[in-house]
């Protein structure tokens, strides 16, 4: 029974949404939580923001363009294009995904 409790706790902690901290040149801080991650089923983005900012938070309108290292669809498209070139086929256009949700600052 004790092992089951420990295992449940480990799984619960692993399912929490990861919050990334960023610092602007002026010293202010803002945060990002990956709202598109399929592994975040146990914790909503809103809850992660409330956990990070217990006195409240403000959503931010930041639109970074994510590159191949973070965008699975873009990375898959680039990889498929490499195969197409080797087979003598035309490349398809690979669009990078703008991530608009998930940025916030504490009040």
C-alpha positions in Angstrom: 0.0 0.0 0.0 2.9 2.3 0.9 4.5 1.7 -2.5 1.2 2.5 -4.3 1.0 5.8 -2.5 4.6 6.7 -3.4 4.0 5.7 -7.0 0.8 7.8 -7.2 2.7 10.8 -5.8 5.5 10.4 -8.4 3.0 10.2 -11.2 1.1 13.3 -9.9 4.2 15.4 -9.7 5.3 14.3 -13.2 1.9 15.4 -14.7 2.3 19.0 -13.5 2.7 21.6 -16.2 6.2 23.0 -16.4 6.5 26.7 -16.1 9.5 28.4 -17.8 10.8 31.8 -16.4 12.0 34.6 -18.7 13.7 37.8 -17.7 13.4 41.0 -19.8 16.4 43.3 -20.1 14.6 45.8 -17.8 14.7 43.1 -15.0 11.0 42.2 -15.2 9.9 38.6 -15.2 7.4 36.7 -17.3 6.5 33.1 -17.6 5.5 30.5 -20.2 3.5 27.3 -19.6 3.2 24.8 -22.6 -0.6 24.7 -23.1 -0.2 22.5 -26.2 1.7 19.7 -24.4 -0.3 16.5 -24.4 1.3 15.4 -21.2 -0.3 18.2 -19.1 -3.6 16.3 -18.6 -3.4 16.6 -14.8 -2.9 20.3 -14.6 -4.5 23.1 -16.7 -2.5 26.1 -17.9 -4.7 28.3 -15.7 -3.9 26.3 -12.6 -0.1 26.3 -13.4 -0.3 30.1 -13.7 -2.2 30.4 -10.4 0.4 28.1 -8.7 3.2 30.3 -10.0 1.5 33.6 -9.2 -0.5 33.1 -5.9 -1.5 36.8 -5.9 -2.8 36.6 -9.5 -1.5 36.8 -13.0 -2.1 38.7 -16.3 -2.0 36.9 -19.7 0.5 38.4 -22.1 0.1 38.8 -25.8 3.5 37.5 -26.9 3.8 35.7 -30.2 7.2 34.1 -30.7 7.8 31.9 -33.7 9.0 28.5 -32.5 11.7 26.7 -34.5 12.3 23.1 -35.3 13.7 22.3 -31.9 10.3 23.0 -30.2 7.7 22.5 -32.9 7.1 18.8 -33.7 5.1 19.4 -36.8 7.7 21.7 -38.3 10.5 19.3 -37.4 8.6 16.4 -39.0 8.0 18.5 -42.2 11.7 19.3 -42.4 12.6 15.7 -42.0 10.1 14.6 -44.7 11.5 17.2 -47.0 15.0 15.7 -46.7 13.5 12.4 -47.7 11.7 14.0 -50.7 14.9 15.6 -51.9 16.7 12.3 -51.8 13.9 10.7 -53.8 13.9 13.6 -56.3 10.5 15.0 -55.3 9.6 18.6 -54.8 9.7 19.9 -51.2 6.6 21.0 -49.4 6.3 24.3 -47.5 7.0 23.9 -43.8 5.2 26.6 -41.7 6.4 27.4 -38.2 3.7 27.5 -35.7 3.1 30.7 -33.7 2.5 29.9 -30.1 0.2 32.6 -28.7 -1.1 31.0 -25.5 0.7 30.3 -22.3 2.6 33.6 -21.6 1.8 35.4 -18.4 3.2 37.7 -15.7 2.5 37.9 -12.0 0.5 40.8 -10.7 
